[in-house]
Structures are given as C-alpha cells and as structure tokens.
Amino acid sequence: MNVVIIEDELLTCRDLERTLKKADSSVNVTAYLHSVDEARAFFAEKPSGYNLIFSDIELGDGNSFIIFDEYPPEVPVIFCTAYSEYALKAFGSFGIDYLLKPFSVETVAASLQKYRLLEKNFSSAGIPGIHDFIREMLAPKTEKITSIIIHKGDKLIPYSLTDIALFFKEEIHLYAVTFSKEQLLVSNNLEKTEAIAGPVFFRANRQILVNRAAVKDLNHYFNRKLLVNLTIPFHRQVIVPKEKASAFIDWLTMS
C-alpha cells in the first residue's frame, strides 16, 4: 500500500511512518509533504500511484482542508491531529477516519483496516466512483458558509463573500476590500478566513487572499513570479511566488 504523508513536523512525520510500518509492513510512504504550499504543488501535478493520504490538519502555513478544497484527492484521507474539534469537518473532506495524536500501532492499524474494508466492499460491489461515494456518504450535512463578520464602527455586520474582492493582512489586523472599494476590518485572522472562504479565494502570498472574480489578468514577474492585476484599485502589488504560480494559474481556470 502506497501512502502520502502531509505533516509539517519532521519528528512527527517520521514517527507516523514508523508506526505505519509496524502496523502493516507492506506500507510504503511515497511522498512527504510539509506545508500547504508543498501539497498544492504536489497535487497540481496530478500524481498517481498512491492509495491513501495521512494528513495533519494544522500546518505551519495554513489548514490542510484548504488543500483538499482546491485539489479534491482521488484517494481517501485519514486525518491526524491533536485537536478533536476538527472531527466533523474531516469527514466532509474525503476523510474516512480521524486519528488523535500521539499515534499508537493499534489506532493506526484500525484505520488501515477500515480503509481496506471500504475498498474491498466497494470493489466487490463493482461501484464506480468509489471515493466520490465515500465523500457523499460521510460528509456532514452542514450549510455552506457564505458570509464573514466585518467590524464597522461599534457593530459586527455579516458581509457576503461574493462582495469581497480580497483580504489582506497588515501588521496584526486583517482587512477586506470589497468590489465597491470599501476597506473593512475583519474579525477573523487570515488562516481561519482562508479555511472558510472556499475555493473561490486563493492565498496569493502570506498577506493576501484574493477572489477569482477580482483578477483581471497576470504579468510575468521577476524570478518566475506572477504579478496579479486586479479589477479594483489596491495600494499594494499582489505578487504570487514562483512556488505557487502553477497552482494559481490552474485555480484561475476552475469553474
């Protein structure tokens, strides 16, 4: 069985690999991904040859749910985290199981067995689209988040995400810029906003989260970076680093 591990802490990554091999000697780790950006680049290449993903949730540069929103995996995911609060969302992101750290051989073996049973049952039934079916069956029936809370004077106001062109971080604060050119203070941080904004928004760099509808066109920039030209005036240049350039272009073509 070929496995991909997404984990930002090297020691935890190695510990998981050792535990997997103790639970099942046939496990072969084919890729180690240590950040959201690294995982985006990996899945953008549409790799094959792996059966299962083990993924941490809180990574150093963001939340792993963002990865699977942008690049829905073709195999099931087993989420690994120290926080039980993410359990419901994990089962809505191709998750078939949820492991709390620290790992044990018993819990990892049980997760692998769960995967094998699902694979066996679907294969014997001849059901196509096994992973889409798993996601549909396990996903919690929650409403899609369509708004975000904005500070306006002494009020907290829900703003539709479709009205927001981009979010940007400035010092310790996060701001939204609307298509009507308002600049508003947001109650969340950038990482949490990225997690709830969905695939219509892309984390262009460490400071900026941009709406696809706000992108006018692109220019090539120094050292294989991209300069994003917006449909609204904005006081900063929006630069996409070379590591994200390919994923950003792919994202622009998504419907």
SVG drawing of the C-alpha trace seen along z (x, -y; Angstrom):
<svg xmlns="http://www.w3.org/2000/svg" viewBox="-27 -54 42 63">
<polyline fill="none" stroke="black" stroke-width="0.4" points="0.0,0.0 1.4,-3.4 0.8,-6.3 1.3,-10.1 2.0,-11.9 1.2,-15.6 2.8,-16.8 4.8,-19.9 6.8,-18.5 9.6,-16.2 9.8,-14.2 6.0,-13.5 6.3,-12.6 9.0,-10.0 7.0,-8.7 3.9,-8.2 6.0,-6.4 7.5,-4.0 4.0,-3.4 2.5,-2.7 5.2,-0.1 4.7,1.5 1.0,1.7 1.5,3.0 4.9,3.9 3.5,3.5 3.1,-0.3 5.4,-2.4 5.5,-6.1 5.8,-7.6 5.8,-11.3 6.3,-13.6 4.6,-17.0 5.4,-19.5 3.2,-22.5 0.0,-23.7 2.1,-25.2 4.1,-22.0 1.0,-19.9 -0.6,-22.3 2.4,-21.9 2.3,-18.1 -1.4,-17.7 -1.3,-20.3 0.9,-17.8 -1.9,-15.2 0.3,-12.4 -0.7,-8.8 0.5,-5.6 -0.7,-6.1 -3.7,-4.6 -4.2,-6.6 -3.3,-10.0 -2.5,-10.6 -2.8,-14.4 -2.2,-16.6 -4.8,-19.5 -2.9,-22.5 0.2,-23.1 2.7,-25.9 1.3,-27.9 -2.4,-27.1 -5.1,-24.5 -5.0,-21.3 -8.7,-21.4 -7.7,-24.2 -5.6,-21.7 -8.5,-19.3 -10.9,-22.1 -8.6,-23.1 -7.4,-19.7 -10.0,-17.0 -7.9,-13.9 -8.6,-10.7 -8.0,-8.6 -9.4,-8.7 -7.8,-10.7 -7.1,-9.8 -6.7,-13.0 -4.2,-13.1 -4.3,-15.9 -4.1,-16.8 -7.4,-18.6 -10.7,-16.8 -12.6,-20.0 -12.0,-19.2 -13.6,-15.8 -16.8,-16.7 -15.1,-18.8 -12.5,-16.0 -15.3,-13.6 -16.5,-16.1 -13.1,-16.4 -12.6,-12.9 -11.9,-11.7 -12.6,-8.1 -11.0,-8.2 -9.7,-10.7 -6.6,-9.9 -5.7,-11.9 -2.1,-12.3 0.0,-10.8 -0.3,-7.8 -0.3,-4.2 0.1,-1.0 -3.4,0.1 -5.2,-3.0 -3.2,-3.3 -3.8,0.4 -7.5,-0.1 -7.6,-3.0 -5.8,-0.9 -8.2,1.9 -11.1,-0.5 -9.7,-1.6 -9.2,2.0 -12.8,3.0 -14.2,0.0 -12.0,0.7 -13.0,4.4 -16.7,3.8 -16.9,1.2 -14.7,3.3 -16.8,6.4 -19.9,4.4 -18.5,3.0 -19.4,-0.5 -17.7,-3.2 -16.5,-6.5 -15.7,-4.9 -14.1,-8.0 -16.9,-10.3 -19.3,-7.9 -17.3,-7.7 -17.3,-11.5 -21.0,-11.8 -21.8,-9.2 -19.6,-10.5 -19.9,-14.3 -21.9,-16.0 -25.0,-17.9 -23.8,-21.4 -24.8,-24.7 -22.1,-26.3 -20.6,-29.4 -21.5,-32.4 -20.7,-35.4 -18.0,-36.7 -18.2,-39.1 -16.9,-42.6 -16.3,-45.3 -17.9,-48.6 -17.7,-51.2 -19.2,-49.5 -21.2,-47.0 -20.5,-43.5 -22.0,-43.0 -22.2,-39.9 -20.8,-40.5 -21.4,-38.2 -18.1,-36.6 -19.2,-37.3 -19.0,-41.1 -15.4,-40.8 -12.5,-41.2 -9.7,-40.3 -8.5,-40.0 -5.1,-41.4 -3.1,-41.3 -1.5,-44.5 0.5,-44.1 -1.8,-42.2 -5.1,-43.1 -7.0,-41.6 -8.9,-43.7 -11.4,-43.0 -11.6,-45.1 -15.0,-44.9 -15.8,-45.3 -17.4,-48.6 -13.9,-49.7 -14.7,-49.7 -11.9,-48.7 -13.3,-46.9 -11.8,-45.3 -12.4,-41.5 -13.0,-39.7 -11.0,-36.5 -7.3,-36.0 -6.1,-35.2 -5.7,-31.5 -9.3,-31.0 -10.7,-33.2 -8.8,-31.1 -10.3,-27.9 -13.9,-29.2 -13.7,-31.2 -13.6,-28.2 -12.0,-27.6 -13.3,-30.9 -10.4,-32.5 -6.7,-31.8 -3.9,-32.5 -1.7,-34.5 1.0,-35.0 1.5,-35.3 -0.5,-38.5 -3.2,-38.3 -6.2,-36.1 -7.8,-37.0 -11.2,-36.3 -11.1,-34.9 -13.6,-37.5 -11.1,-40.2 -8.4,-39.0 -8.2,-41.0 -5.1,-39.4 -1.5,-38.4 2.0,-39.6 5.2,-37.6 7.3,-39.0 10.9,-38.6 12.3,-35.1 9.2,-33.3 6.7,-35.1 3.4,-36.4 2.0,-39.9 -1.7,-39.9 -3.6,-42.8 -6.9,-43.4 -10.3,-44.7 -10.3,-47.2 -7.7,-49.7 -5.4,-48.4 -2.5,-50.0 -0.2,-47.0 1.2,-44.9 -0.2,-41.4 2.8,-39.0 2.4,-35.3 5.7,-33.5 7.1,-31.0 6.2,-28.1 2.5,-28.9 2.5,-30.2 1.4,-27.0 -1.3,-26.3 -2.6,-29.9 -2.9,-29.6 -4.8,-26.3 -7.1,-27.9 -8.0,-30.7 -9.3,-28.1 -11.5,-26.4 -15.3,-26.9"/>
</svg>
